[in-house]
Amino acid sequence: MLTGDEQATQAQAQAEQERERAEQAQVQAEQERERADRLAAYLRSQGIDPDQLPE
């Protein structure tokens, strides 16, 4: 059984891990947005409207 201090330390470690996972997800989402933006710009440079692609 954990003491109060040990429980608090464990809770802090779990919170830090969750914060890191959230930050990684945010970075990945931003990278995906940037890639999508680059692809859209490339398509436009080729005369293709990326908003009018068939689904």
C-alpha positions as CSV (number, residue, x, y, z in Angstrom):
1,M,0.0,0.0,0.0
2,L,1.3,3.4,-1.0
3,T,1.7,6.3,1.4
4,G,0.1,9.6,0.8
5,D,3.4,11.0,-0.6
6,E,3.9,8.0,-2.8
7,Q,0.3,8.3,-4.2
8,A,0.9,12.0,-4.9
9,T,4.2,11.3,-6.6
10,Q,2.5,8.6,-8.7
11,A,-0.4,10.9,-9.6
12,Q,2.1,13.6,-10.7
13,A,4.0,11.1,-12.9
14,Q,0.8,10.0,-14.5
15,A,-0.3,13.6,-15.1
16,E,3.0,14.3,-16.7
17,Q,2.8,11.3,-19.0
18,E,-0.7,12.4,-20.1
19,R,0.5,15.9,-20.7
20,E,3.4,14.6,-22.8
21,R,1.0,12.3,-24.8
22,A,-1.3,15.3,-25.4
23,E,1.6,17.4,-26.5
24,Q,2.8,14.7,-28.9
25,A,-0.7,14.4,-30.4
26,Q,-0.8,18.2,-30.8
27,V,2.6,18.2,-32.6
28,Q,1.5,15.3,-34.9
29,A,-1.8,17.1,-35.7
30,E,0.1,20.3,-36.6
31,Q,2.5,18.3,-38.8
32,E,-0.5,16.7,-40.6
33,R,-2.1,20.1,-41.2
34,E,1.2,21.5,-42.6
35,R,1.5,18.5,-44.9
36,A,-2.1,18.9,-46.1
37,D,-1.5,22.6,-46.7
38,R,1.6,21.8,-48.8
39,L,-0.3,19.2,-50.8
40,A,-3.1,21.7,-51.4
41,A,-0.6,24.4,-52.5
42,Y,1.0,21.9,-54.9
43,L,-2.4,20.9,-56.4
44,R,-3.3,24.5,-56.9
45,S,0.1,25.1,-58.6
46,Q,-0.9,22.3,-61.0
47,G,-4.2,23.9,-61.8
48,I,-6.3,21.6,-59.5
49,D,-8.7,23.0,-56.9
50,P,-8.2,20.7,-53.9
51,D,-11.6,21.7,-52.6
52,Q,-13.3,20.3,-55.7
53,L,-11.8,16.8,-55.7
54,P,-14.2,13.9,-56.0
55,E,-14.8,12.0,-52.9
